[in-house]
Amino acid sequence: MGRAPADSRDTSTDRQPQPLWLCIRFPRLALDIHPPGQSPVRAVINADNSVHSVSDAARAAGIETGMPAGAAAALSRALQILPRDVRRELKALEQAACRCCQVTPTVSLAPPDAVALDVRSSLKLFGGFAGIQSILQAILAPLGHDYHWAAAPTPEAGLLLARCRREIKIEGRERLRSALGGLPLYSLDLDANLLMRLHKTGIRQLRDLWRLPRAGLARRFGLELVAYLDRIRGKRPDPRALYLPPLQFRSQWELPAASAEHARISDAADKLFRKLVRFLRRHDAGTAAVGVRLFHLRSSFTPIHVGTREHARDAAHLLHLFDQALQCRTLPGPVTGLEMRCADIQAFTPPCQDLFRNTASEAQNWQHTLEELEARLGGKTIRHIESVDDHRPENAWRYGLSAGRKAKPRQRPLWLLPQPQRLSHRDRRLWYRGYLTLRSGPERIECGWWDGQDCRRDYYIASNPQRARLWIFQDLKQRSDTWYLHGLFG
């Protein structure tokens, strides 16, 4: 076969629309997360004691970002200094990204104060770019953050424009060079030392960089700079991690008629639990806490909590726990409807199956028994022993809830005496129902000076002629021959 003409070759890849990244920057995010104070002159300070963000009143007083906090305080006596909270900033940024997911699923975080979303596939759905802008304005307004936007074919270009407060939309990568050429050098997302080196060479704008030969830039300033410039213009791929909003389930079911019969309430709950399990299986997830509200005619709702010790997605088991909790409740009136909410959704890990013995199912049955007791009696009625970070044996444990931290495996006796019992001597040998023989030790425990109950002991494991294993210690704060029995091994 002959070669196809040039105009008849497949150019479907060329006809594919380019992405349109709408980048939104919240310039005062670090300031907005703090509650309003008495003074309008406010500034957020970094950990290195430099100014990170300022209010309009602080900027009017001459306070700028990057200056030392002492210099900022000298410019205004009314300055209110706020510490920067990076964790709260990220949480606020995730809230904004979660709202942006209503427009497109392609949302990416750009910490510390921006989000980038590809809206190309959503233009037709929302009536063009103007429709997307109006929807974003409506869904972001409740957050109370000021923002700047910019749209470009690459996320780096959009973030750069939003950082410079150039609220424009650029269609096509061929327009990026001319549209971005006038941006200042210090707006680039580069290392401060690299920016200083570029500035010393006379580079002031982005077009000055593009005029220089690539080989010379890479040799003098490193390949990172060249790669960054290529990502801005779309000459190099720029894969970004997508933000996935937290999974939540919420569903309601209305009864045909108000009823106080447990059978009808359970049937309605069964439909909701089956719907929840389908949702969990679709996302390969499980849950350990489900909240159910029973609504009544003349009173508020009755909350019922269904909790499991591990993440599960068995509708029959969840319904059984709901029935057990429902039987222990006295309803104030007939039920008109149910609402189910579930926010504790995590990746599901199926239980391991034993090849030879059914130990996994036995352990699961034991867990189900505990969950049923918690459903009947309440989650705070069943407690277990958990460890405490204290070396003193009498203070190293406490009773905790069933979902608490399990005790760490240690070589400790199962039975600990309420008070250590002093041991006697016979023929200069330790005696407890026979002469004692030390088997292992010593284990030095010396602590408690901070609460006035300091101890200094050497612990040993001993045995007597009856083959009982004892946990004894020598009190080093007293005489050297003072020994005590503190516990018995099983």
C-alpha positions as CSV (number, residue, x, y, z in Angstrom):
1,M,0.0,0.0,0.0
2,G,1.2,3.5,-0.7
3,R,1.7,6.2,1.8
4,A,-1.5,8.2,2.7
5,P,-1.6,11.8,1.8
6,A,-0.6,14.3,4.5
7,D,-4.1,15.8,4.7
8,S,-5.7,12.3,5.1
9,R,-3.6,11.3,8.1
10,D,-5.4,10.8,11.5
11,T,-5.2,14.1,13.4
12,S,-7.7,13.2,16.1
13,T,-5.2,14.0,18.8
14,D,-4.7,17.5,17.4
15,R,-8.5,18.0,17.4
16,Q,-8.8,17.2,21.1
17,P,-9.6,20.3,23.1
18,Q,-6.9,21.5,25.4
19,P,-7.5,21.6,29.1
20,L,-8.7,24.8,30.7
21,W,-7.4,25.1,34.2
22,L,-9.3,27.5,36.3
23,C,-7.0,28.4,39.2
24,I,-8.4,30.1,42.3
25,R,-6.1,31.7,44.9
26,F,-7.2,32.9,48.4
27,P,-4.6,35.5,49.2
28,R,-5.8,36.0,52.8
29,L,-6.5,32.4,53.7
30,A,-3.9,32.4,56.6
31,L,-5.6,35.5,58.0
32,D,-9.3,34.5,57.4
33,I,-9.0,31.3,59.5
34,H,-8.5,33.4,62.6
35,P,-11.6,34.9,64.3
36,P,-11.9,38.7,63.9
37,G,-10.1,40.7,66.6
38,Q,-10.6,44.1,68.1
39,S,-7.9,45.8,65.9
40,P,-8.2,45.8,62.1
41,V,-4.4,46.0,61.9
42,R,-3.5,42.3,61.8
43,A,-0.7,40.2,60.5
44,V,0.1,36.5,60.4
45,I,3.6,35.6,61.5
46,N,5.6,32.6,60.2
47,A,7.6,30.3,62.4
48,D,10.8,32.2,61.5
49,N,9.2,35.4,62.9
50,S,8.5,36.9,59.4
51,V,5.3,38.4,58.2
52,H,3.3,36.0,56.1
53,S,-0.1,37.8,55.5
54,V,-1.4,41.2,56.4
55,S,-4.8,42.9,56.4
56,D,-5.7,46.1,54.4
57,A,-5.3,48.3,57.5
58,A,-1.8,46.7,58.2
59,R,-0.8,47.3,54.6
60,A,-1.9,50.9,54.8
61,A,0.3,51.3,57.9
62,G,3.3,50.2,55.8
63,I,3.5,46.5,56.9
64,E,4.4,44.2,54.1
65,T,4.9,40.5,53.8
66,G,8.4,39.2,54.4
67,M,9.4,41.8,56.9
68,P,10.5,40.9,60.4
69,A,7.7,40.9,63.1
70,G,9.6,43.4,65.2
71,A,9.8,45.8,62.3
72,A,6.1,45.4,61.7
73,A,5.2,46.0,65.4
74,A,7.3,49.2,65.3
75,L,5.2,50.6,62.4
76,S,1.9,50.3,64.3
77,R,1.1,50.0,68.0
78,A,-2.3,48.6,67.2
79,L,-0.8,45.6,65.3
80,Q,-2.4,42.3,66.3
81,I,0.1,39.5,65.7
82,L,-1.4,36.1,64.9
83,P,0.6,32.8,64.6
84,R,0.4,30.9,61.4
85,D,-1.5,27.6,61.5
86,V,-0.6,25.6,58.5
87,R,-2.9,22.7,59.4
88,R,-6.0,24.9,59.6
89,E,-5.0,26.6,56.3
90,L,-4.9,23.2,54.6
91,K,-8.2,22.2,56.1
92,A,-9.8,25.5,54.9
93,L,-8.3,24.9,51.4
94,E,-9.8,21.3,51.4
95,Q,-13.2,22.8,52.2
96,A,-12.9,25.1,49.2
97,A,-11.8,22.2,47.0
98,C,-14.7,20.1,48.2
99,R,-17.1,22.8,47.1
100,C,-15.3,23.1,43.7
101,C,-16.0,19.4,43.2
102,Q,-19.6,20.4,42.4
103,V,-18.4,21.9,39.2
104,T,-15.8,19.3,38.0
105,P,-14.2,16.2,39.5
106,T,-10.8,17.3,38.3
107,V,-9.7,19.4,41.3
108,S,-6.2,19.6,42.6
109,L,-4.8,21.4,45.7
110,A,-2.0,23.9,45.3
111,P,-1.0,24.7,48.8
112,P,-0.7,26.9,50.7
113,D,-3.6,29.1,49.3
114,A,-4.8,27.9,45.8
115,V,-6.8,25.2,44.0
116,A,-6.7,24.3,40.4
117,L,-9.7,22.7,38.5
118,D,-10.0,21.6,34.9
119,V,-13.3,23.0,33.7
120,R,-13.1,22.1,30.0
121,S,-15.5,19.2,30.3
122,S,-18.0,21.2,32.3
123,L,-18.3,24.2,30.0
124,K,-21.3,22.8,28.1
125,L,-23.0,21.6,31.2
126,F,-23.0,24.9,33.0
127,G,-23.5,27.2,30.0
128,G,-20.0,28.3,29.3
129,F,-17.2,29.8,31.3
130,A,-19.4,32.6,32.7
131,G,-21.8,30.1,34.0
132,I,-19.1,28.3,35.9
133,Q,-17.8,31.5,37.3
134,S,-21.3,32.4,38.7
135,I,-21.7,29.0,40.2
136,L,-18.3,29.1,41.9
137,Q,-19.0,32.5,43.2
138,A,-22.2,31.2,44.8
139,I,-20.7,28.1,46.3
140,L,-17.6,29.8,47.6
141,A,-19.3,32.8,49.1
142,P,-20.4,31.1,52.4
143,L,-16.7,30.4,53.1
144,G,-16.1,34.2,53.4
145,H,-12.7,34.1,51.6
146,D,-11.6,36.7,49.0
147,Y,-10.1,35.1,45.9
148,H,-8.5,35.8,42.6
149,W,-9.0,33.6,39.5
150,A,-7.3,33.0,36.3
151,A,-7.8,30.4,33.5
152,A,-5.1,29.0,31.3
153,P,-4.3,25.7,29.4
154,T,-1.8,24.7,32.0
155,P,-2.1,24.7,35.8
156,E,1.2,26.4,36.3
157,A,0.2,29.2,34.0
158,G,-3.1,29.6,35.8
159,L,-1.6,29.7,39.2
160,L,1.0,32.2,38.1
161,L,-1.7,34.5,36.7
162,A,-3.8,34.2,39.8
163,R,-0.8,34.9,42.0
164,C,-0.3,38.1,40.1
165,R,-4.1,38.9,40.2
166,R,-4.5,38.9,36.4
167,E,-8.1,37.7,36.2
168,I,-8.1,36.6,32.5
169,K,-8.8,33.5,30.5
170,I,-6.2,32.3,28.0
171,E,-7.3,29.9,25.3
172,G,-4.6,27.9,23.6
173,R,-1.0,27.2,24.6
174,E,0.3,29.3,21.7
175,R,-0.9,32.4,23.4
176,L,0.9,31.7,26.7
177,R,4.3,33.2,25.7
178,S,2.9,36.6,24.9
179,A,0.3,36.6,27.7
180,L,2.7,35.7,30.4
181,G,5.8,37.6,29.2
182,G,5.2,40.7,31.2
183,L,4.8,39.0,34.6
184,P,7.5,39.9,37.2
185,L,10.3,37.6,38.0
186,Y,9.4,37.3,41.7
187,S,5.9,35.9,40.9
188,L,7.5,32.6,39.8
189,D,7.2,29.6,42.1
190,L,11.0,29.2,42.4
191,D,13.5,29.0,45.3
192,A,14.3,32.4,46.8
193,N,18.0,31.9,46.2
194,L,17.5,31.1,42.5
195,L,15.3,34.1,42.1
196,M,18.0,36.3,43.6
197,R,20.6,34.8,41.2
198,L,18.3,35.5,38.2
199,H,17.7,39.0,39.4
200,K,21.4,39.7,39.7
201,T,21.8,38.8,36.0
202,G,19.4,41.5,35.0
203,I,16.3,39.4,34.5
204,R,13.1,41.2,35.6
205,Q,10.3,39.6,33.7
206,L,9.3,36.2,32.4
207,R,10.0,37.2,28.8
208,D,13.6,37.8,29.7
209,L,14.0,34.1,30.6
210,W,12.3,32.9,27.4
211,R,14.8,34.9,25.3
212,L,17.8,33.1,26.8
213,P,19.0,29.8,25.3
214,R,17.7,26.7,27.0
215,A,21.1,25.1,27.1
216,G,22.7,28.0,28.8
217,L,19.9,28.3,31.4
218,A,20.2,24.6,32.2
219,R,23.9,24.7,32.5
220,R,24.0,27.9,34.7
221,F,20.8,27.6,36.8
222,G,20.0,23.9,36.6
223,L,17.5,21.7,34.9
224,E,14.7,22.5,37.4
225,L,14.3,26.0,36.0
226,V,14.0,24.8,32.5
227,A,11.5,22.1,33.5
228,Y,9.4,24.7,35.3
229,L,9.3,27.0,32.3
230,D,8.3,24.0,30.1
231,R,5.4,23.2,32.5
232,I,4.2,26.7,32.3
233,R,3.9,26.6,28.5
234,G,2.7,23.1,28.4
235,K,5.8,21.6,26.7
236,R,6.3,19.2,29.6
237,P,3.6,17.0,31.3
238,D,2.4,18.3,34.6
239,P,0.5,15.5,36.4
240,R,-1.2,16.6,39.5
241,A,-2.8,14.6,42.4
242,L,-6.5,15.0,42.3
243,Y,-8.4,16.0,45.5
244,L,-10.9,13.3,46.5
245,P,-13.7,14.7,48.8
246,P,-14.4,12.6,51.9
247,L,-17.1,10.0,51.4
248,Q,-20.4,10.6,53.1
249,F,-23.7,8.8,53.0
250,R,-27.0,10.3,53.8
251,S,-30.4,8.9,52.9
252,Q,-34.0,9.2,54.2
253,W,-37.0,6.9,54.2
254,E,-40.6,7.9,55.0
255,L,-43.0,5.4,56.4
256,P,-46.4,5.0,54.6
257,A,-48.1,5.8,58.0
258,A,-46.8,6.7,61.4
259,S,-46.1,3.6,63.4
260,A,-44.5,2.6,66.7
261,E,-44.1,-1.1,65.8
262,H,-40.6,-2.2,65.8
263,A,-41.1,-4.6,62.9
264,R,-42.1,-1.7,60.5
265,I,-39.3,0.5,61.8
266,S,-36.8,-2.3,61.3
267,D,-38.1,-3.0,57.7
268,A,-37.5,0.7,56.8
269,A,-34.1,0.6,58.4
270,D,-33.3,-2.6,56.4
271,K,-33.8,-0.7,53.2
272,L,-31.5,2.1,54.3
273,F,-28.8,-0.3,55.5
274,R,-29.0,-2.2,52.1
275,K,-28.6,1.1,50.3
276,L,-25.6,2.0,52.5
277,V,-23.9,-1.3,51.9
278,R,-24.3,-0.9,48.1
279,F,-22.7,2.5,48.5
280,L,-19.9,1.1,50.5
281,R,-19.2,-1.8,48.1
282,R,-19.3,0.6,45.1
283,H,-16.4,2.6,46.8
284,D,-14.7,-0.5,48.2
285,A,-15.1,0.9,51.7
286,G,-16.5,0.1,55.1
287,T,-17.8,1.9,58.1
288,A,-17.6,1.6,61.9
289,A,-20.3,4.2,62.9
290,V,-23.8,4.8,61.5
291,G,-26.2,7.3,62.9
292,V,-30.0,6.8,62.5
293,R,-32.6,9.4,63.3
294,L,-36.2,8.4,64.0
295,F,-38.6,11.3,63.4
296,H,-41.9,11.7,65.2
297,L,-45.1,13.6,64.7
298,R,-45.1,15.9,67.8
299,S,-41.6,15.7,69.1
300,S,-38.0,15.9,67.8
301,F,-36.1,12.9,66.5
302,T,-34.7,10.0,68.5
303,P,-31.0,9.3,67.7
304,I,-29.7,5.7,67.5
305,H,-26.1,5.0,67.1
306,V,-24.9,1.7,65.4
307,G,-21.2,1.1,66.0
308,T,-18.8,-1.7,65.2
309,R,-15.4,-2.4,66.5
310,E,-14.0,-2.7,63.0
311,H,-15.0,-1.3,59.6
312,A,-17.7,-3.5,58.2
313,R,-20.3,-3.6,55.4
314,D,-22.7,-6.4,56.4
315,A,-26.2,-5.2,56.1
316,A,-27.7,-8.0,58.2
317,H,-25.2,-7.5,61.0
318,L,-25.8,-3.7,61.0
319,L,-29.5,-4.2,61.0
320,H,-29.2,-6.7,63.9
321,L,-27.3,-4.1,66.0
322,F,-29.9,-1.5,65.1
323,D,-32.7,-3.8,66.3
324,Q,-30.9,-4.5,69.6
325,A,-30.5,-0.7,70.2
326,L,-34.1,-0.1,69.2
327,Q,-35.5,-2.6,71.7
328,C,-33.8,-0.8,74.5
329,R,-35.3,2.6,73.6
330,T,-38.6,4.0,74.7
331,L,-39.9,6.0,71.8
332,P,-41.8,9.3,72.6
333,G,-44.3,8.5,69.8
334,P,-45.0,6.9,66.5
335,V,-42.2,7.1,63.9
336,T,-42.9,8.9,60.6
337,G,-39.6,8.5,58.9
338,L,-35.9,7.6,59.2
339,E,-32.7,9.3,58.2
340,M,-29.4,7.6,58.0
341,R,-26.0,9.4,58.1
342,C,-22.6,7.9,57.8
343,A,-19.3,9.9,57.7
344,D,-16.9,7.4,59.2
345,I,-16.1,5.7,55.8
346,Q,-12.7,4.1,55.3
347,A,-11.1,1.6,53.0
348,F,-12.4,-1.9,53.7
349,T,-10.1,-4.7,54.7
350,P,-11.7,-8.2,54.6
351,P,-11.0,-10.4,57.6
352,C,-8.1,-12.9,57.1
353,Q,-9.2,-16.5,56.8
354,D,-7.2,-19.3,58.4
355,L,-6.2,-22.2,56.1
356,F,-6.5,-25.0,58.7
357,R,-8.5,-23.6,61.7
358,N,-11.5,-21.4,61.8
359,T,-9.9,-19.0,64.2
360,A,-10.8,-15.9,62.1
361,S,-14.5,-16.7,62.3
362,E,-14.3,-17.4,66.0
363,A,-12.6,-14.0,66.6
364,Q,-15.2,-12.4,64.4
365,N,-18.1,-14.0,66.4
366,W,-16.5,-12.7,69.6
367,Q,-16.3,-9.2,68.1
368,H,-20.0,-9.5,67.1
369,T,-20.9,-10.5,70.6
370,L,-19.2,-7.4,72.1
371,E,-20.9,-5.2,69.5
372,E,-24.3,-6.6,70.4
373,L,-23.6,-5.9,74.1
374,E,-22.6,-2.4,73.3
375,A,-25.8,-1.9,71.2
376,R,-27.9,-3.1,74.1
377,L,-26.1,-1.5,77.0
378,G,-24.4,1.5,75.4
379,G,-20.8,2.0,74.1
380,K,-19.6,3.3,77.5
381,T,-20.6,0.3,79.5
382,I,-18.1,-2.2,78.2
383,R,-14.5,-1.5,79.1
384,H,-11.2,-3.2,78.8
385,I,-7.7,-2.9,80.1
386,E,-5.4,-0.5,78.2
387,S,-1.9,0.5,78.8
388,V,-0.6,3.8,80.1
389,D,2.8,5.3,79.4
390,D,4.1,4.8,82.9
391,H,6.8,2.4,84.0
392,R,5.3,1.9,87.5
393,P,3.3,-1.3,87.3
394,E,0.5,0.0,89.6
395,N,0.1,3.1,87.3
396,A,0.7,1.4,83.9
397,W,-2.9,0.4,83.2
398,R,-6.4,1.7,83.4
399,Y,-9.9,0.8,82.3
400,G,-10.8,2.2,78.8
401,L,-13.6,2.1,76.3
402,S,-13.8,-0.8,73.9
403,A,-12.4,1.3,71.0
404,G,-9.4,2.4,73.0
405,R,-5.8,1.5,72.8
406,K,-5.1,-2.1,73.5
407,A,-2.5,-3.1,76.2
408,K,1.0,-3.6,74.9
409,P,2.4,-7.1,75.1
410,R,4.8,-7.1,78.1
411,Q,6.2,-9.7,80.4
412,R,3.9,-8.8,83.2
413,P,1.8,-11.0,85.6
414,L,-1.8,-11.5,85.0
415,W,-2.6,-10.9,88.7
416,L,-1.2,-7.7,90.2
417,L,-1.7,-7.4,94.0
418,P,-3.5,-4.3,95.2
419,Q,-0.6,-3.6,97.5
420,P,2.9,-5.2,97.3
421,Q,3.3,-7.9,100.0
422,R,6.5,-8.0,101.9
423,L,8.4,-11.2,101.7
424,S,10.1,-12.9,104.6
425,H,13.5,-14.6,104.9
426,R,14.3,-18.1,106.2
427,D,17.9,-19.1,106.5
428,R,18.8,-15.9,104.7
429,R,16.7,-17.0,101.7
430,L,13.5,-15.5,100.3
431,W,10.4,-17.4,101.4
432,Y,6.9,-17.6,99.9
433,R,5.3,-21.0,100.4
434,G,8.8,-22.4,100.0
435,Y,12.2,-21.1,99.1
436,L,12.3,-18.8,96.1
437,T,14.6,-19.2,93.1
438,L,15.3,-16.2,90.9
439,R,14.7,-17.1,87.3
440,S,15.3,-13.8,85.4
441,G,16.0,-10.2,86.2
442,P,16.7,-7.6,87.3
443,E,14.5,-5.1,85.5
444,R,15.2,-1.6,86.9
445,I,12.2,0.7,87.3
446,E,13.0,4.1,88.6
447,C,10.5,6.9,88.0
448,G,7.7,8.9,89.5
449,W,9.7,11.8,90.8
450,W,7.4,14.3,89.1
451,D,4.3,13.4,91.1
452,G,5.8,12.7,94.5
453,Q,5.4,8.9,94.2
454,D,8.9,8.1,93.0
455,C,10.1,4.5,93.2
456,R,13.4,2.7,92.6
457,R,13.0,-1.0,92.3
458,D,14.7,-4.1,90.7
459,Y,12.1,-6.6,89.5
460,Y,12.7,-10.4,89.2
461,I,10.7,-13.4,88.1
462,A,11.0,-16.1,90.8
463,S,9.5,-19.6,91.4
464,N,8.8,-21.7,94.5
465,P,8.6,-25.5,95.0
466,Q,4.9,-25.4,94.0
467,R,6.1,-24.1,90.6
468,A,4.3,-20.8,91.0
469,R,5.8,-18.0,89.0
470,L,6.1,-14.8,91.1
471,W,6.9,-11.2,90.2
472,I,9.0,-9.8,93.1
473,F,11.1,-6.7,93.5
474,Q,13.8,-5.3,95.7
475,D,13.1,-1.9,97.0
476,L,16.3,0.1,96.6
477,K,15.0,3.1,98.5
478,Q,15.0,1.0,101.7
479,R,17.4,-1.5,103.0
480,S,19.0,-3.9,100.5
481,D,17.2,-7.0,102.0
482,T,13.7,-5.5,101.6
483,W,11.8,-7.6,99.1
484,Y,8.1,-7.5,98.0
485,L,5.7,-9.7,96.1
486,H,3.9,-7.6,93.5
487,G,2.2,-10.1,91.2
488,L,1.5,-13.7,90.2
489,F,1.8,-15.2,86.7
490,G,-0.9,-17.5,85.3
